[in-house]
């Protein structure tokens, strides 16, 4: 219901903004003596279209955009899939409105503007998820509307799931407790192998053994189970689970798999999952290259004023060149030189060497992250450029040259390869990106294991919709300067 309210709020706000701006433009042109059809519309004419908001909710419900459905809420869609469906629902809804206008008025002299409808549809398509995220954040903070679930298992996969659900408002799931083992342990017997400390830190209580799941779930009227058990144990209790639970989420391992675009398969009654690694498809790689080039060209044209103003400001505020080229590793580990607007003093390398030699804490921070939270080498203007990510705009030149992609894993230096371990061959199989999943998921606020997981997930699960979603999220991350340093 909260997500439905967010959708209604989004479409109402976007229509109001577009209608007002369109009307104000018409008034301004009329005031200047310019004859135009824009001024012939009145904002009041659009009040009759309030049922469009209800239609948008209905279409979203048909697209299963409400955690399954309102009667039996389940786990949410992935953010990318939710964005894709919301985009499609908005386009379909507003195409319906345009069709209605054409059939209703049978003339180009209708009382409403098709431009207003089209512009509103685009704005709703790219912003509906943001309205939902704001609602989710409020509910998460107030502990309202969270779907209760129980967790079976206490291994690494269970800890990973519990950590995500405890920190991420998008999920909307609240773990009431976890179950593990076949015998209830006494107070004196240690349960460290169950990752007990991690669950205690997350505030998730131990409710009993795997045999206690069904009685406890019935007593608490919980209809969703997250099973992070060994396959053998899960199969043994499968029939028991299906006698009560409406939804069973089976996550036996914490490893990353190519699941976006995958589908369920059945071979004569044997069910399974076909995992699609889209990064290995030649047609998909060509499609990504075309999209990167088109999006980069559009971005360059739109951001052209910054390429004029920022170089002048850099030259006026500090001594040194406008651009700085930094060596990074590209596709298949090939060295590339990444373009950036200079954000540091000209003698930054000498300053860094002096800092690392004189301060052990700074040296440790640099060894861990290859960057400093409060870097004294950065100029005052450079701090602003970094906070807004404007220093990375020249990397569009790397995109045009084919060394980088507009969206992709973050480019790394040679010293960071060790952190990727066995995942490095997957990570390096694609071109690094100007922006990517890591950049819109906390950036400098995320630790290295999380960065590696995000980059690997992107490579294995790439899709055009993921790139579009990341672009939209990048705009919000830059505007609100989230995680940038």
Sine and cosine of phi, psi and omega as CSV:
sin_phi,cos_phi,sin_psi,cos_psi,sin_omega,cos_omega
0.00,0.00,-0.61,0.79,0.02,-1.00
-0.91,0.42,-0.64,0.77,0.03,-1.00
-0.92,0.39,-0.61,0.80,0.08,-1.00
-0.88,0.47,-0.66,0.75,0.07,-1.00
-0.89,0.46,-0.64,0.77,0.03,-1.00
-0.89,0.45,-0.65,0.76,0.01,-1.00
-0.91,0.42,-0.68,0.74,0.03,-1.00
-0.90,0.43,-0.66,0.75,0.03,-1.00
-0.89,0.45,-0.69,0.73,-0.02,-1.00
-0.87,0.49,-0.79,0.62,-0.06,-1.00
-0.92,0.38,-0.54,0.84,0.03,-1.00
-0.93,0.37,-0.70,0.71,0.00,-1.00
-0.91,0.42,-0.72,0.70,-0.04,-1.00
-0.90,0.44,-0.68,0.74,0.05,-1.00
-0.89,0.46,-0.68,0.73,-0.01,-1.00
-0.88,0.47,-0.70,0.71,-0.01,-1.00
-0.89,0.45,-0.76,0.65,-0.04,-1.00
-0.91,0.42,-0.69,0.72,0.01,-1.00
-0.87,0.49,-0.70,0.71,-0.02,-1.00
-0.91,0.42,-0.71,0.70,0.00,-1.00
-0.90,0.44,-0.63,0.78,0.02,-1.00
-0.91,0.41,-0.67,0.74,0.02,-1.00
-0.91,0.40,-0.68,0.73,0.01,-1.00
-0.89,0.46,-0.62,0.78,0.06,-1.00
-0.89,0.46,-0.69,0.73,0.03,-1.00
-0.88,0.47,-0.66,0.75,0.01,-1.00
-0.90,0.43,-0.65,0.76,-0.01,-1.00
-0.91,0.42,-0.70,0.72,0.01,-1.00
-0.91,0.42,-0.63,0.77,0.03,-1.00
-0.90,0.43,-0.64,0.77,0.01,-1.00
-0.89,0.46,-0.56,0.83,0.01,-1.00
-0.99,0.11,0.04,1.00,0.06,-1.00
1.00,0.07,0.21,0.98,0.01,-1.00
-1.00,-0.03,0.84,-0.54,0.00,-1.00
-0.99,0.16,0.83,-0.56,-0.02,-1.00
-0.46,-0.89,0.47,-0.88,0.02,-1.00
-0.96,0.29,-0.24,0.97,-0.02,-1.00
-0.86,0.50,-0.64,0.77,-0.07,-1.00
-0.96,0.27,-0.11,0.99,-0.04,-1.00
-0.99,0.15,-0.05,1.00,-0.03,-1.00
-0.98,-0.19,0.54,-0.84,0.04,-1.00
-0.90,-0.44,0.65,-0.76,0.01,-1.00
-0.83,0.56,-0.53,0.85,-0.02,-1.00
-0.90,0.44,-0.41,0.91,-0.03,-1.00
-0.90,0.44,-0.40,0.92,-0.08,-1.00
-1.00,0.06,-0.19,0.98,0.02,-1.00
-0.88,0.48,-0.48,0.88,-0.03,-1.00
-0.93,0.37,-0.19,0.98,-0.04,-1.00
-0.99,-0.13,0.33,0.94,0.00,-1.00
-0.87,0.49,-0.48,0.88,0.03,-1.00
-0.89,0.45,-0.23,0.97,0.03,-1.00
-0.87,0.50,-0.58,0.81,0.01,-1.00
-0.89,0.46,-0.65,0.76,0.03,-1.00
-0.92,0.39,-0.65,0.76,0.03,-1.00
-0.87,0.48,-0.63,0.78,0.01,-1.00
-0.88,0.47,-0.65,0.76,0.03,-1.00
-0.92,0.40,-0.66,0.75,0.01,-1.00
-0.89,0.46,-0.71,0.71,0.01,-1.00
-0.89,0.45,-0.66,0.76,0.06,-1.00
-0.88,0.48,-0.63,0.78,0.04,-1.00
-0.90,0.43,-0.64,0.77,0.04,-1.00
-0.91,0.41,-0.48,0.88,0.04,-1.00
-1.00,0.06,0.12,0.99,-0.01,-1.00
0.84,0.54,0.73,0.69,-0.02,-1.00
-1.00,-0.08,0.23,0.97,-0.04,-1.00
-0.83,-0.55,0.86,0.51,0.05,-1.00
0.79,0.61,0.79,0.61,-0.06,-1.00
1.00,-0.01,-1.00,0.04,0.19,-0.98
-0.37,-0.93,0.18,-0.98,-0.13,-0.99
-0.92,0.39,-0.46,0.89,-0.04,-1.00
-0.98,0.20,-0.58,0.81,-0.03,-1.00
-0.75,-0.66,0.98,0.21,-0.04,-1.00
-0.92,0.39,0.68,-0.74,-0.02,-1.00
-0.81,-0.58,-0.29,-0.96,0.03,-1.00
-0.90,0.44,0.54,-0.84,-0.05,-1.00
-0.97,0.24,0.27,-0.96,0.16,-0.99
-0.93,0.37,0.34,-0.94,0.13,-0.99
-0.90,0.43,0.46,-0.89,-0.02,-1.00
-0.82,0.57,-0.63,0.78,-0.01,-1.00
-0.92,0.39,-0.71,0.71,0.00,-1.00
-0.91,0.41,-0.63,0.78,0.05,-1.00
-0.89,0.46,-0.68,0.73,0.03,-1.00
-0.87,0.49,-0.69,0.72,0.00,-1.00
-0.87,0.49,-0.70,0.72,-0.03,-1.00
-0.95,0.33,-0.63,0.78,0.06,-1.00
-0.90,0.44,-0.65,0.76,0.04,-1.00
-0.87,0.50,-0.74,0.67,0.01,-1.00
-0.90,0.44,-0.64,0.77,0.01,-1.00
-0.90,0.44,-0.65,0.76,0.02,-1.00
-0.91,0.41,-0.72,0.70,0.01,-1.00
-0.88,0.48,-0.72,0.70,-0.01,-1.00
-0.89,0.45,-0.68,0.73,0.00,-1.00
-0.88,0.48,-0.72,0.69,-0.08,-1.00
-0.97,0.22,-0.47,0.88,0.17,-0.99
-0.90,0.44,-0.60,0.80,0.07,-1.00
-0.89,0.45,-0.62,0.78,0.03,-1.00
-0.91,0.41,-0.69,0.72,0.02,-1.00
-0.89,0.46,-0.66,0.76,0.04,-1.00
-0.90,0.44,-0.65,0.76,0.03,-1.00
-0.88,0.47,-0.67,0.74,0.01,-1.00
-0.88,0.47,-0.69,0.72,0.00,-1.00
-0.90,0.44,-0.65,0.76,0.00,-1.00
-0.97,0.25,-0.56,0.83,-0.07,-1.00
-0.96,0.28,-0.67,0.74,-0.13,-0.99
-0.98,-0.21,-0.33,0.94,0.06,-1.00
0.77,0.63,0.51,0.86,-0.04,-1.00
-0.31,-0.95,0.34,-0.94,0.08,-1.00
-0.99,0.17,-0.14,0.99,-0.03,-1.00
-1.00,-0.07,0.71,0.70,0.02,-1.00
-0.97,0.25,0.25,-0.97,-0.08,-1.00
-0.99,0.13,-0.11,0.99,0.02,-1.00
-0.82,-0.58,0.36,-0.93,-0.04,-1.00
-0.99,-0.12,0.76,-0.65,0.08,-1.00
-0.92,0.40,-0.48,0.88,0.06,-1.00
-0.89,0.46,-0.66,0.75,0.02,-1.00
-0.88,0.48,-0.69,0.73,-0.01,-1.00
-0.90,0.43,-0.71,0.71,-0.02,-1.00
-0.91,0.42,-0.71,0.70,0.00,-1.00
-0.89,0.45,-0.65,0.76,0.03,-1.00
-0.90,0.44,-0.64,0.77,0.01,-1.00
-0.88,0.48,-0.66,0.75,0.02,-1.00
-0.91,0.41,-0.70,0.72,-0.01,-1.00
-0.90,0.43,-0.65,0.76,0.03,-1.00
-0.91,0.42,-0.65,0.76,-0.03,-1.00
-0.86,0.50,-0.65,0.76,-0.08,-1.00
-1.00,-0.03,-0.22,0.98,-0.07,-1.00
-0.91,-0.42,-0.16,0.99,-0.05,-1.00
-0.86,0.51,-0.66,0.76,-0.02,-1.00
-0.92,0.40,-0.55,0.84,0.03,-1.00
-0.90,0.43,-0.67,0.74,0.07,-1.00
-0.88,0.48,-0.66,0.76,0.05,-1.00
-0.89,0.45,-0.65,0.76,-0.01,-1.00
-0.90,0.43,-0.61,0.80,0.05,-1.00
-0.90,0.43,-0.68,0.73,0.05,-1.00
-0.89,0.45,-0.69,0.73,0.02,-1.00
-0.87,0.49,-0.67,0.74,-0.01,-1.00
-0.89,0.46,-0.64,0.77,0.02,-1.00
-0.91,0.42,-0.74,0.67,0.00,-1.00
-0.88,0.47,-0.64,0.76,-0.01,-1.00
-0.90,0.43,-0.67,0.74,-0.01,-1.00
-0.92,0.39,-0.63,0.78,-0.03,-1.00
-1.00,0.06,-0.09,1.00,-0.03,-1.00
0.88,0.47,0.62,0.79,0.04,-1.00
-0.95,-0.30,0.53,-0.85,0.15,-0.99
0.92,0.40,0.25,0.97,0.01,-1.00
-0.99,0.14,0.73,-0.69,-0.06,-1.00
-0.98,0.19,0.85,-0.53,-0.03,-1.00
-0.96,0.28,0.69,-0.72,0.04,-1.00
-0.67,-0.74,0.34,-0.94,0.14,-0.99
-0.89,-0.45,0.47,-0.88,-0.10,-1.00
-0.90,-0.43,0.82,-0.58,0.04,-1.00
-0.98,-0.22,0.86,-0.51,-0.04,-1.00
0.95,-0.32,0.37,-0.93,-0.02,-1.00
-0.56,-0.83,0.44,0.90,0.04,-1.00
-0.99,0.12,-0.27,-0.96,-0.04,-1.00
-0.89,0.46,-0.61,0.79,0.02,-1.00
-0.89,0.45,-0.67,0.74,0.00,-1.00
-0.90,0.43,-0.67,0.75,0.03,-1.00
-0.89,0.45,-0.66,0.75,0.01,-1.00
-0.89,0.46,-0.71,0.71,0.02,-1.00
-0.89,0.45,-0.71,0.71,-0.01,-1.00
-0.88,0.47,-0.64,0.77,0.01,-1.00
-0.90,0.43,-0.69,0.73,0.01,-1.00
-0.89,0.45,-0.76,0.66,-0.04,-1.00
-0.91,0.42,-0.49,0.87,-0.01,-1.00
-0.97,0.25,-0.39,0.92,-0.10,-0.99
-0.93,-0.37,-0.35,0.94,-0.17,-0.98
-0.97,-0.24,0.92,-0.39,0.01,-1.00
-0.91,0.42,-0.38,0.92,-0.07,-1.00
-0.88,0.47,-0.57,0.82,-0.12,-0.99
-0.93,0.37,-0.67,0.74,0.01,-1.00
0.93,0.37,0.35,0.94,0.01,-1.00
-0.92,-0.39,0.68,-0.73,0.01,-1.00
-0.89,-0.46,0.88,-0.48,0.01,-1.00
-0.98,0.19,0.91,-0.42,-0.01,-1.00
-0.96,0.27,-0.56,0.83,0.01,-1.00
0.00,-1.00,0.14,-0.99,-0.01,-1.00
-0.81,-0.58,0.41,-0.91,-0.01,-1.00
-0.82,-0.58,0.56,-0.83,0.04,-1.00
-0.29,-0.96,0.49,-0.87,0.05,-1.00
0.99,0.14,0.22,-0.98,0.02,-1.00
-0.96,-0.27,-0.16,0.99,0.05,-1.00
-0.74,-0.68,0.72,-0.69,0.02,-1.00
-0.93,0.38,0.76,-0.65,-0.06,-1.00
-1.00,0.01,0.57,-0.82,0.06,-1.00
-0.96,0.27,0.20,-0.98,-0.05,-1.00
-0.90,0.44,-0.52,0.86,-0.09,-1.00
-0.99,0.14,-0.37,0.93,-0.05,-1.00
-0.99,0.13,0.74,-0.67,-0.08,-1.00
-0.96,0.29,0.56,-0.83,0.07,-1.00
-0.84,-0.55,0.53,0.85,-0.06,-1.00
-0.88,0.47,-0.54,0.84,-0.01,-1.00
-0.93,0.38,-0.19,0.98,0.05,-1.00
-1.00,-0.02,0.08,1.00,-0.09,-1.00
0.88,0.47,0.64,0.77,-0.08,-1.00
-0.86,0.51,-0.61,0.79,-0.04,-1.00
-0.90,0.43,-0.62,0.78,0.02,-1.00
-0.89,0.46,-0.68,0.74,0.01,-1.00
-0.92,0.39,-0.62,0.79,0.05,-1.00
-0.90,0.44,-0.65,0.76,0.02,-1.00
-0.90,0.44,-0.51,0.86,0.01,-1.00
-1.00,0.07,-0.08,1.00,0.01,-1.00
0.97,0.25,0.46,0.89,-0.02,-1.00
-0.96,-0.27,0.89,-0.45,-0.09,-1.00
-0.99,0.17,0.41,-0.91,0.10,-0.99
-1.00,0.06,0.84,-0.54,-0.10,-0.99
-0.97,-0.24,-0.15,0.99,0.03,-1.00
0.60,-0.80,-0.22,-0.97,-0.02,-1.00
-0.99,0.10,0.06,-1.00,0.02,-1.00
-0.89,0.45,-0.42,0.91,0.03,-1.00
-0.96,0.29,-0.30,0.95,-0.04,-1.00
-1.00,-0.02,-0.04,1.00,-0.11,-0.99
-0.86,0.50,-0.80,0.60,-0.09,-1.00
-0.90,0.44,-0.75,0.66,0.03,-1.00
-0.86,0.51,-0.67,0.74,-0.01,-1.00
-0.93,0.38,-0.64,0.77,0.01,-1.00
-0.91,0.42,-0.65,0.76,0.04,-1.00
-0.91,0.41,-0.67,0.75,-0.01,-1.00
-0.88,0.47,-0.59,0.81,-0.03,-1.00
-0.99,-0.11,0.00,1.00,-0.01,-1.00
0.83,0.56,0.76,0.65,0.02,-1.00
-0.97,-0.23,0.81,-0.59,-0.12,-0.99
-0.95,-0.31,0.07,1.00,-0.01,-1.00
-0.83,-0.56,0.76,-0.65,0.00,-1.00
-0.86,-0.50,0.73,-0.68,0.15,-0.99
-0.96,-0.29,0.93,-0.37,-0.09,-1.00
-0.98,-0.20,0.92,-0.40,0.06,-1.00
-0.90,-0.43,0.68,0.74,-0.08,-1.00
-1.00,-0.05,0.21,-0.98,0.21,-0.98
-0.89,0.45,0.58,-0.81,-0.06,-1.00
-0.82,0.57,-0.63,0.78,-0.02,-1.00
-0.90,0.44,-0.70,0.71,0.01,-1.00
-0.93,0.36,-0.61,0.80,-0.02,-1.00
-0.91,0.41,-0.70,0.71,-0.01,-1.00
-0.90,0.44,-0.54,0.84,-0.01,-1.00
-0.92,0.40,-0.54,0.84,-0.06,-1.00
-0.97,-0.26,0.09,1.00,-0.11,-0.99
-0.84,0.54,-0.75,0.66,-0.02,-1.00
-0.90,0.45,-0.60,0.80,0.03,-1.00
-0.90,0.44,-0.68,0.73,-0.01,-1.00
-0.90,0.43,-0.69,0.72,-0.07,-1.00
-0.93,0.36,-0.23,0.97,0.04,-1.00
-0.96,0.27,-0.24,0.97,-0.04,-1.00
-0.76,-0.65,-0.75,0.67,-0.14,-0.99
-0.96,0.26,0.69,-0.72,0.08,-1.00
-0.98,0.19,-0.61,0.79,0.00,-1.00
-0.79,-0.62,0.73,-0.68,0.07,-1.00
-0.81,-0.58,0.91,-0.42,0.03,-1.00
-0.99,-0.14,0.90,-0.43,-0.08,-1.00
-0.97,-0.23,0.93,-0.38,-0.02,-1.00
-0.76,-0.65,0.99,0.14,-0.12,-0.99
-0.96,0.26,-0.28,0.96,-0.07,-1.00
-0.58,-0.81,0.43,-0.90,0.00,-1.00
-1.00,-0.03,0.08,1.00,-0.04,-1.00
-0.96,0.27,0.41,-0.91,0.00,-1.00
-1.00,0.05,0.74,-0.67,0.04,-1.00
-0.80,-0.61,0.40,-0.91,0.08,-1.00
-0.98,0.21,1.00,-0.03,-0.10,-0.99
-0.96,-0.28,-0.37,0.93,-0.01,-1.00
-0.95,0.32,0.82,-0.58,-0.06,-1.00
1.00,0.01,-0.06,1.00,0.03,-1.00
-0.98,0.18,0.21,-0.98,-0.04,-1.00
-0.51,-0.86,0.34,-0.94,0.06,-1.00
-0.97,0.26,0.63,-0.77,0.04,-1.00
-0.79,-0.61,0.48,-0.88,0.01,-1.00
-0.72,-0.70,0.79,-0.62,0.07,-1.00
-0.87,-0.49,0.99,-0.10,0.03,-1.00
0.79,0.62,0.76,0.65,0.05,-1.00
1.00,-0.01,-0.16,0.99,0.03,-1.00
-1.00,-0.06,0.92,-0.39,-0.06,-1.00
-1.00,0.00,0.56,-0.83,0.03,-1.00
-0.31,-0.95,-0.17,-0.98,-0.04,-1.00
-0.79,-0.61,0.81,-0.58,0.11,-0.99
-1.00,0.01,0.91,-0.41,-0.01,-1.00
-1.00,-0.08,0.80,-0.59,-0.10,-0.99
-0.95,-0.33,0.91,-0.42,0.09,-1.00
-1.00,-0.03,1.00,-0.02,-0.14,-0.99
-0.94,0.35,-0.35,0.94,0.01,-1.00
-0.93,0.37,-0.26,0.96,-0.01,-1.00
-1.00,-0.02,-0.09,1.00,-0.05,-1.00
-1.00,0.00,0.81,-0.58,-0.04,-1.00
-0.87,0.49,-0.66,0.75,0.00,-1.00
-0.89,0.46,-0.64,0.77,0.01,-1.00
-0.92,0.38,-0.63,0.78,0.02,-1.00
-0.91,0.42,-0.64,0.77,0.06,-1.00
-0.90,0.43,-0.66,0.75,0.02,-1.00
-0.88,0.48,-0.66,0.75,0.01,-1.00
-0.91,0.41,-0.65,0.76,0.01,-1.00
-0.88,0.48,-0.66,0.75,0.03,-1.00
-0.90,0.43,-0.72,0.69,0.00,-1.00
-0.88,0.47,-0.68,0.73,0.02,-1.00
-0.86,0.51,-0.69,0.72,-0.02,-1.00
-0.91,0.40,-0.70,0.72,-0.01,-1.00
-0.91,0.42,-0.75,0.66,-0.01,-1.00
-0.89,0.45,-0.63,0.78,0.01,-1.00
-0.91,0.41,-0.64,0.77,0.03,-1.00
-0.90,0.44,-0.69,0.73,0.03,-1.00
-0.90,0.44,-0.68,0.74,0.01,-1.00
-0.90,0.44,-0.65,0.76,-0.02,-1.00
-0.90,0.45,-0.69,0.72,0.02,-1.00
-0.90,0.44,-0.70,0.72,-0.03,-1.00
-0.93,0.37,-0.50,0.86,-0.05,-1.00
-0.98,-0.18,0.18,0.98,-0.05,-1.00
-0.81,0.58,-0.62,0.78,0.03,-1.00
-0.84,0.54,-0.54,0.84,0.01,-1.00
-0.92,0.39,-0.51,0.86,0.02,-1.00
-0.96,0.29,-0.18,0.98,0.06,-1.00
-0.99,-0.14,-0.71,0.71,-0.10,-0.99
-0.97,0.23,-0.73,0.69,-0.11,-0.99
-0.89,0.46,-0.69,0.72,0.06,-1.00
-0.85,0.53,-0.62,0.78,0.02,-1.00
-0.90,0.43,-0.67,0.74,0.00,-1.00
-0.92,0.40,-0.62,0.78,0.01,-1.00
-0.89,0.45,-0.69,0.73,0.00,-1.00
-0.92,0.39,-0.54,0.84,-0.05,-1.00
-0.98,0.22,-0.46,0.89,-0.14,-0.99
-0.98,-0.18,-0.27,0.96,0.01,-1.00
-0.36,-0.93,0.42,-0.91,0.00,-1.00
-0.99,0.13,0.66,-0.75,0.06,-1.00
0.72,-0.70,0.02,-1.00,-0.02,-1.00
-0.95,0.31,0.31,-0.95,0.02,-1.00
-0.96,0.26,-0.69,0.73,-0.07,-1.00
-0.98,-0.22,0.43,-0.90,0.05,-1.00
-0.74,-0.67,0.77,-0.64,0.00,-1.00
-0.94,-0.35,0.83,-0.55,-0.11,-0.99
-0.91,-0.43,0.71,-0.70,-0.02,-1.00
-0.98,0.18,0.76,-0.65,0.04,-1.00
-0.70,-0.72,0.10,-0.99,0.05,-1.00
-0.99,-0.17,0.79,-0.62,0.01,-1.00
-0.99,-0.13,-0.48,-0.87,-0.02,-1.00
-0.89,0.45,0.70,-0.72,-0.01,-1.00
0.86,0.51,0.45,0.89,0.06,-1.00
0.98,0.22,0.16,0.99,-0.01,-1.00
-0.96,0.30,0.77,-0.64,0.00,-1.00
-0.91,0.43,0.70,-0.72,0.10,-1.00
-0.74,-0.68,0.33,-0.94,0.04,-1.00
-0.93,-0.37,0.90,-0.44,-0.10,-0.99
-1.00,-0.02,0.75,-0.66,0.02,-1.00
-0.99,0.15,0.64,-0.77,0.11,-0.99
-0.53,-0.85,0.42,-0.91,0.23,-0.97
-0.95,0.31,0.71,-0.71,-0.03,-1.00
-0.90,0.43,0.81,-0.58,0.02,-1.00
-0.89,-0.46,-0.02,1.00,-0.02,-1.00
-0.90,-0.44,0.21,-0.98,0.11,-0.99
-0.93,0.37,0.39,-0.92,-0.08,-1.00
-0.88,0.48,-0.51,0.86,-0.01,-1.00
-0.99,-0.17,0.59,0.81,-0.09,-1.00
-0.88,0.48,-0.64,0.77,-0.04,-1.00
-0.89,0.45,-0.65,0.76,0.03,-1.00
-0.92,0.40,-0.64,0.77,0.03,-1.00
-0.90,0.44,-0.64,0.77,0.00,-1.00
-0.90,0.44,-0.72,0.70,0.00,-1.00
-0.86,0.51,-0.63,0.78,0.02,-1.00
-0.92,0.39,-0.66,0.75,0.01,-1.00
-0.90,0.43,-0.72,0.70,-0.04,-1.00
-0.90,0.43,-0.54,0.84,0.00,-1.00
-0.98,0.22,-0.45,0.89,-0.12,-0.99
-0.98,-0.19,-0.32,0.95,-0.08,-1.00
-0.74,-0.67,0.92,-0.38,-0.05,-1.00
-0.93,0.36,-0.56,0.83,0.01,-1.00
-0.91,0.41,-0.69,0.73,0.04,-1.00
-0.91,0.42,-0.63,0.78,0.03,-1.00
-0.88,0.47,-0.65,0.76,0.01,-1.00
-0.92,0.39,-0.65,0.76,0.03,-1.00
-0.90,0.44,-0.65,0.76,0.01,-1.00
-0.92,0.39,-0.64,0.77,0.00,-1.00
-0.91,0.42,-0.55,0.84,-0.03,-1.00
-0.98,0.18,-0.68,0.73,-0.16,-0.99
-0.89,-0.45,-0.18,0.98,-0.10,-1.00
0.84,0.54,0.47,0.88,0.12,-0.99
-0.31,-0.95,0.30,-0.95,-0.04,-1.00
-0.89,-0.46,0.68,-0.73,-0.01,-1.00
-0.90,0.44,-0.65,0.76,0.03,-1.00
-0.84,-0.54,0.99,0.11,-0.14,-0.99
-1.00,0.05,0.92,-0.39,-0.02,-1.00
-0.94,0.33,-0.16,0.99,0.01,-1.00
-0.98,0.19,-0.24,0.97,-0.10,-0.99
-0.99,0.11,0.70,-0.71,0.04,-1.00
-0.96,0.27,0.31,-0.95,0.06,-1.00
-0.83,0.56,-0.71,0.70,0.06,-1.00
-0.92,0.40,-0.58,0.81,0.02,-1.00
-0.88,0.48,-0.57,0.82,0.04,-1.00
-0.89,0.46,-0.67,0.74,0.03,-1.00
-0.91,0.42,-0.68,0.73,0.00,-1.00
-0.88,0.48,-0.64,0.77,-0.01,-1.00
-0.95,0.31,-0.66,0.75,0.00,-1.00
-0.88,0.47,-0.56,0.83,0.00,-1.00
-0.99,-0.12,-0.04,1.00,-0.03,-1.00
0.90,0.44,0.27,0.96,0.03,-1.00
-0.93,0.36,-0.35,0.94,0.01,-1.00
-0.92,0.40,-0.31,0.95,-0.05,-1.00
-1.00,-0.06,-0.01,1.00,-0.02,-1.00
-0.84,0.55,-0.64,0.77,0.00,-1.00
-0.88,0.47,-0.19,0.98,0.05,-1.00
-0.91,0.40,-0.20,0.98,0.13,-0.99
-0.86,0.50,-0.50,0.87,0.07,-1.00
-0.90,0.44,-0.61,0.79,0.06,-1.00
-0.91,0.41,-0.54,0.84,0.04,-1.00
-0.92,0.38,-0.71,0.70,-0.01,-1.00
-0.90,0.44,-0.52,0.85,0.00,-1.00
-0.99,0.15,-0.15,0.99,0.02,-1.00
1.00,0.04,0.04,1.00,0.01,-1.00
-0.98,0.21,-0.50,0.87,-0.03,-1.00
-0.75,-0.66,0.26,-0.97,0.14,-0.99
-0.96,-0.27,0.36,-0.93,0.06,-1.00
-0.92,0.40,-0.65,0.76,0.03,-1.00
-0.84,-0.55,0.76,-0.65,-0.01,-1.00
0.04,-1.00,-0.07,-1.00,0.05,-1.00
-0.89,0.46,0.42,-0.91,-0.02,-1.00
-0.93,0.38,0.66,-0.75,0.07,-1.00
-0.95,0.33,0.68,-0.73,-0.07,-1.00
-0.85,-0.52,0.23,-0.97,0.08,-1.00
-0.99,-0.11,0.18,-0.98,-0.06,-1.00
-0.84,0.55,-0.62,0.79,-0.06,-1.00
-0.93,0.38,-0.26,0.97,-0.03,-1.00
-1.00,0.01,-0.18,0.98,-0.06,-1.00
-0.84,0.54,-0.61,0.79,-0.04,-1.00
-0.87,0.50,-0.52,0.85,-0.02,-1.00
-0.94,0.35,-0.40,0.92,-0.04,-1.00
-1.00,0.05,-0.37,0.93,0.09,-1.00
0.80,0.60,-0.77,-0.64,-0.03,-1.00
-0.93,0.38,-0.28,0.96,-0.02,-1.00
-0.99,0.14,-0.16,0.99,-0.09,-1.00
-0.90,0.45,-0.65,0.76,0.05,-1.00
-0.84,0.54,-0.61,0.79,0.06,-1.00
-0.94,0.35,-0.73,0.69,-0.02,-1.00
-0.85,0.52,-0.68,0.73,-0.11,-0.99
-1.00,0.06,0.05,1.00,-0.03,-1.00
-0.98,0.20,-0.14,0.99,0.02,-1.00
-0.79,-0.61,0.25,-0.97,0.03,-1.00
-0.96,0.29,0.63,-0.78,0.08,-1.00
-0.92,0.40,0.34,-0.94,-0.10,-1.00
-0.89,-0.46,0.39,-0.92,0.11,-0.99
-0.91,0.42,-0.66,0.75,0.12,-0.99
-0.74,-0.67,0.24,-0.97,-0.05,-1.00
-0.16,-0.99,-0.15,-0.99,-0.07,-1.00
-0.90,0.44,-0.63,0.78,0.02,-1.00
-0.90,0.43,-0.67,0.74,-0.06,-1.00
-0.90,0.44,-0.47,0.88,-0.02,-1.00
-0.98,-0.20,0.19,0.98,-0.03,-1.00
-0.85,-0.53,0.54,0.84,0.05,-1.00
0.89,-0.45,-0.40,0.92,0.04,-1.00
0.77,0.64,-0.89,-0.45,-0.09,-1.00
-0.92,0.39,-0.21,0.98,-0.01,-1.00
-1.00,0.09,-0.09,1.00,-0.01,-1.00
-0.99,-0.16,0.54,-0.84,0.01,-1.00
-0.99,0.10,0.10,-1.00,-0.11,-0.99
-0.91,0.41,-0.71,0.70,0.04,-1.00
-0.83,0.55,-0.61,0.79,0.02,-1.00
-0.92,0.38,-0.64,0.77,0.03,-1.00
-0.87,0.48,-0.73,0.68,-0.01,-1.00
-0.88,0.48,-0.68,0.73,-0.01,-1.00
-0.89,0.45,-0.67,0.74,-0.01,-1.00
-0.91,0.40,-0.70,0.72,-0.01,-1.00
-0.90,0.43,-0.67,0.74,0.01,-1.00
-0.91,0.41,-0.67,0.74,0.03,-1.00
-0.87,0.50,-0.66,0.75,-0.01,-1.00
-0.88,0.47,-0.72,0.69,-0.05,-1.00
-0.88,0.48,-0.70,0.72,-0.06,-1.00
-0.97,0.24,-0.38,0.93,-0.12,-0.99
-0.86,-0.52,0.36,0.93,-0.05,-1.00
-0.85,0.52,0.59,-0.81,0.15,-0.99
-0.39,-0.92,0.37,-0.93,0.06,-1.00
-0.82,0.57,-0.62,0.79,-0.01,-1.00
-0.92,0.38,-0.55,0.84,0.07,-1.00
-0.90,0.43,-0.65,0.76,0.03,-1.00
-0.90,0.44,-0.68,0.73,0.02,-1.00
-0.90,0.44,-0.67,0.74,0.02,-1.00
-0.88,0.48,-0.68,0.73,0.00,-1.00
-0.91,0.42,-0.63,0.78,0.04,-1.00
-0.87,0.49,-0.71,0.70,0.02,-1.00
-0.90,0.44,-0.69,0.72,0.02,-1.00
-0.91,0.42,-0.53,0.85,0.02,-1.00
-0.89,0.45,-0.66,0.75,0.03,-1.00
-0.85,0.52,-0.71,0.70,0.01,-1.00
-0.92,0.39,-0.65,0.76,-0.01,-1.00
-0.89,0.45,-0.62,0.78,0.01,-1.00
-0.95,0.31,-0.70,0.71,-0.03,-1.00
-0.88,0.47,-0.65,0.76,-0.03,-1.00
-0.99,-0.13,0.03,1.00,0.07,-1.00
0.77,0.63,0.76,0.64,-0.03,-1.00
-0.99,0.15,0.86,-0.51,0.12,-0.99
0.96,0.27,-0.01,1.00,-0.05,-1.00
-0.99,0.11,0.56,-0.83,0.04,-1.00
-0.62,-0.78,0.00,0.00,0.00,0.00
